[in-house]
Amino acid sequence: MTGVGIVVEYNPFHNGHKYHLKKAKEKGDVVIAVMSGDFVQRGEPAFLNRWERAESAIAEGVDIVAELPVFYSVQSAEIFARGAVGILNYLKVSKMIFGSESSDIDKLKKIIQLEENKDFIEELQKYLKQGDSYPTAYSKAAEIFMGKEYTVKSNDILGIEYLRALEFWKSEIIPYTLKREGVDYHSHEYDENIASATGIRKMFENKEDVKKIRKFIPEKSLEIILKAVSEERTVKISEFYNLIRYGILSQKENLKNIQDMEEGFDNRLYEAAFICENYEEFLKRIMTRRFTIGRIQRILIHILLGITKDITEDAKRRIPYIRIMGFSERGREYLKKLKHEENIKIITSLKNIQKILSEDERKYLEFNEKAGKIYGIINPYVNRKIPLMNFKGVGE
C-alpha cells in the first residue's frame, strides 16, 4: 500500500483542504495526515479542539490522522516541518504533497541552494538589521539574486523547510507541491467557494449568516463546527491572556530560556504585562517591525506552555513517539503492516504506555497532554483514550 503524506492544521477544515486531500488521494492508496494538536503554527490555540478537527479529517476521507505534538506544532517553519516530516518518514509514506504559492519543487530547491552563497547571506542579514522580519528579508534577498519570480511567500517558506527536513531525516519520500489558488493564507477575503481558514474563523467570530459560510466548508465538517459554535466551544488567543500574563509576571527570570526569546524582548514583555489589562493593548505595546505577529504569538504560547530552548533542541533531533488520533479501515490495515515491519513507537491508546515508551519519551507525551489540559482551562473537552474510527467508507 502506497502511503501519501500531508501536513495539516484543519483550523477549520474547508474546501481548499478538500481539494488538497483529493489530489493526495490521486498519488497513492492511503492518505496520512500529520495534524497539529490544540495549538497551531501561527502561535494560536486551535479554533476547535484536536479531536473535533481529527473527526473532520476522518469524516472527509483522511485514512490516518497522526498528531503533531505541541513542541513541533507551535514553532517556526523549520521546526514545524522537521517534526511533521519526521513523523511521515517514520510512518513510511512514499510521497508527500503540500501547497505552495510557486507550485515548483525545482524552484524551491534553487532557493535553498542560495543559502550557500555568502553574498546572499550578507544581503539577508542587511535586511534583518534594518528591522525586516525574517520572511520579508528572505524574500527581498531572494529577489535580488534570482529575480521577481522568486518572491517567497508563506507557503513557499514552509515548502522549503519540508525539503530541508526530508534531507535532515535522509528520507526517500518524494515531494510534490500543489499550487495554492484563490485567496492568500491569512486573507479575510474569499473567492467563489474558497476562503482561508483565517477568513472562515473571522466569519464565525462576526456571527455571519451560515448560508454564506456554508459554501466554503464541506457539509460533514460544517456540522462539527456548528455544533461547537452552538455550544460556545471555539476559542481565540485573547481568551488566554490572563494565563499568559500570569506566566510572564511569575517567571520574569526564566523568560530568557523560552524558545524564540531574543535578548531584551523578555523585558519588553514583562513591562507590557505589568501594565496591560487586556490582550489587544498588550499586543500593541510589544509589536515590533522585525517580529511577525506569528512569531510574537508563538513566544506567548511558549511561555504559556513552558516550551524552552532545551526542549526544542532535543525534539529537533528525534521523534519521541507517534500518537494516532483516527483511522479508516484502509488506514488500520496500513498500520498493521507497518507494525509488523519494525519496532515503531506508535500509540493508539494511552494504556500500557510504560511498556511502549521509555521514561524520557513519556515526558514528551506527558508534556503534550499537559498542553491539552491548559487548552482545556479555556475551552474544555473530553480527551479520547482511543482513536476515532471510520469503517464506513465515508469521504471516498
Long-range contacts (C-beta under 8 A, 24 or more apart in sequence): 1-28, 1-29, 1-30, 1-330, 1-333, 1-334, 1-337, 2-27, 2-28, 2-29, 2-30, 2-94, 2-95, 3-28, 3-29, 3-30, 3-31, 3-32, 3-91, 3-92, 3-93, 3-94, 3-95, 3-334, 4-28, 4-29, 4-30, 4-31, 4-32, 4-93, 4-94, 4-95, 4-96, 4-97, 5-31, 5-32, 5-33, 5-34, 5-88, 5-91, 5-93, 5-95, 5-96, 5-97, 5-173, 6-31, 6-32, 6-33, 6-34, 6-62, 6-96, 6-97, 6-98, 7-33, 7-34, 7-68, 7-81, 7-84, 7-85, 7-88, 7-96, 7-98, 7-162, 8-33, 8-34, 8-35, 8-36, 8-57, 9-35, 9-36, 9-40, 9-41, 9-46, 9-53, 9-197, 10-35, 10-53, 10-56, 10-57, 10-197, 11-36, 11-40, 11-46, 11-47, 11-48, 11-53, 11-197, 11-201, 12-47, 12-48, 12-53, 12-56, 12-197, 12-200, 12-201, 12-217, 12-221, 12-224, 12-225, 13-53, 13-56, 13-57, 13-60, 13-217, 13-218, 13-221, 14-194, 14-195, 14-196, 14-197, 14-200, 14-216, 14-217, 14-218, 14-221, 15-193, 15-194, 15-195, 15-216, 15-217, 15-218, 16-99, 16-180, 16-181, 16-182, 16-194, 16-196, 17-60, 18-60, 18-218, 20-97, 20-99, 20-178, 21-60, 21-61, 21-62, 23-97, 23-178, 24-97, 25-61, 27-95, 27-97, 27-176, 28-94, 28-95, 29-330, 29-334, 30-63, 30-64, 30-330, 30-331, 30-334, 31-61, 31-62, 31-63, 31-64, 32-62, 32-63, 32-64, 32-66, 32-88, 32-91, 32-93, 32-331, 32-334, 33-57, 33-62, 33-64, 33-65, 33-66, 34-66, 34-67, 34-68, 34-84, 34-87, 34-88, 35-65, 35-66, 35-67, 35-68, 35-325, 36-67, 36-68, 36-73, 36-74, 37-67, 37-68, 37-69, 37-70, 37-73, 37-368, 37-371, 37-372, 38-70, 38-371, 38-372, 38-375, 39-70, 39-73, 39-74, 39-301, 39-305, 39-371, 39-375, 40-73, 40-74, 41-73, 41-74, 41-75, 41-77, 41-80, 41-294, 41-298, 42-186, 42-293, 42-294, 42-297, 42-298, 43-74, 43-237, 43-293, 43-294, 43-295, 43-296, 43-297, 43-298, 43-299, 43-300, 43-301, 44-236, 44-237, 44-297, 44-301, 45-235, 45-236, 45-237, 45-239, 45-240, 45-301, 45-375, 45-378, 45-379, 46-235, 46-375, 47-197, 47-201, 47-204, 47-234, 47-235, 47-236, 48-224, 48-225, 48-228, 48-233, 48-234, 49-233, 49-375, 49-376, 49-379, 49-381, 50-325, 50-372, 51-325, 51-381, 51-382, 51-383, 51-384, 51-388, 52-224, 52-228, 52-233, 52-381, 54-325, 54-326, 54-388, 55-224, 55-326, 55-388, 56-220, 56-221, 56-224, 56-225, 57-326, 58-326, 58-327, 58-328, 58-388, 58-389, 58-390, 58-394, 58-395, 59-220, 59-221, 59-224, 59-390, 59-394, 59-395, 60-218, 60-220, 60-221, 60-395, 61-328, 61-394, 61-395, 61-396, 62-326, 62-328, 62-395, 63-327, 63-328, 63-330, 63-331, 63-334, 64-91, 64-324, 64-326, 64-327, 64-328, 64-331, 64-334, 64-335, 65-324, 65-325, 65-326, 65-327, 65-387, 65-388, 66-91, 66-322, 66-323, 66-324, 66-325, 67-323, 67-324, 67-325, 67-368, 69-315, 69-323, 69-364, 69-365, 69-367, 69-368, 70-305, 70-307, 70-367, 70-368, 70-371, 71-307, 71-311, 71-312, 71-315, 71-364, 71-367, 71-368, 72-315, 74-298, 74-301, 74-302, 74-305, 74-307, 75-259, 75-298, 75-312, 76-260, 76-295, 76-298, 77-157, 77-158, 77-160, 77-161, 78-161, 78-164, 79-312, 79-315, 79-316, 80-158, 80-161, 81-158, 81-161, 81-162, 81-164, 81-165, 82-161, 82-165, 82-168, 82-316, 83-315, 83-316, 83-319, 84-162, 84-165, 85-162, 85-165, 85-166, 85-168, 85-169, 85-171, 85-173, 86-165, 86-169, 86-318, 86-319, 87-319, 87-322, 88-171, 88-173, 89-166, 89-169, 89-171, 89-173, 90-319, 90-322, 90-344, 91-322, 91-338, 91-344, 91-346, 92-338, 92-341, 93-173, 94-172, 94-173, 94-174, 95-173, 95-174, 95-175, 95-176, 96-162, 96-173, 96-174, 96-175, 96-176, 97-175, 97-176, 97-177, 97-178, 98-155, 98-158, 98-159, 98-162, 98-175, 98-176, 98-177, 98-178, 99-155, 99-177, 99-178, 99-179, 99-180, 100-155, 100-156, 100-158, 100-159, 100-177, 100-178, 100-179, 100-180, 101-153, 101-154, 101-155, 101-156, 101-179, 101-180, 102-156, 102-159, 102-177, 102-179, 103-177, 103-178, 103-179, 103-180, 104-177, 105-163, 105-175, 105-176, 105-177, 107-150, 108-156, 108-159, 108-160, 108-163, 108-177, 109-163, 110-146, 110-150, 111-142, 111-146, 111-150, 111-152, 111-156, 111-160, 112-160, 112-163, 112-164, 114-141, 114-142, 114-145, 114-146, 117-145, 119-145, 120-145, 128-290, 131-288, 131-289, 131-290, 132-289, 132-290, 133-289, 133-290, 133-291, 133-292, 133-295, 134-292, 134-295, 135-292, 153-184, 153-185, 154-184, 154-185, 154-186, 155-180, 155-185, 190-216, 201-236, 204-229, 204-234, 205-236, 220-394, 220-395, 233-379, 233-380, 233-381, 234-379, 235-375, 235-378, 235-379, 237-279, 237-297, 237-300, 237-301, 238-278, 238-279, 238-280, 239-378, 239-379, 240-304, 240-378, 241-278, 241-279, 241-282, 243-304, 243-374, 243-377, 243-378, 244-273, 244-300, 244-301, 244-303, 244-304, 245-273, 245-276, 245-282, 247-303, 247-304, 248-273, 248-303, 249-273, 249-274, 251-303, 255-303, 257-308, 257-309, 257-310, 258-299, 258-302, 258-303, 258-307, 258-308, 258-309, 259-298, 259-299, 259-302, 259-307, 259-308, 259-309, 259-311, 259-312, 260-295, 260-298, 260-299, 260-302, 261-299, 261-302, 261-309, 265-291, 265-299, 269-299, 269-303, 304-374, 305-370, 305-371, 305-374, 311-367, 315-364, 320-345, 320-357, 320-360, 320-361, 320-364, 320-365, 321-345, 321-346, 321-347, 321-356, 321-357, 321-361, 321-364, 321-365, 322-346, 322-347, 323-347, 323-365, 323-368, 324-348, 324-387, 325-384, 325-387, 325-388, 326-387, 326-388, 326-389, 326-390, 327-387, 327-388, 327-389, 327-390, 328-389, 328-390, 328-391, 328-393, 329-390, 329-391, 329-393, 332-389, 332-391, 348-386, 348-387, 349-385, 349-386, 350-385, 351-385
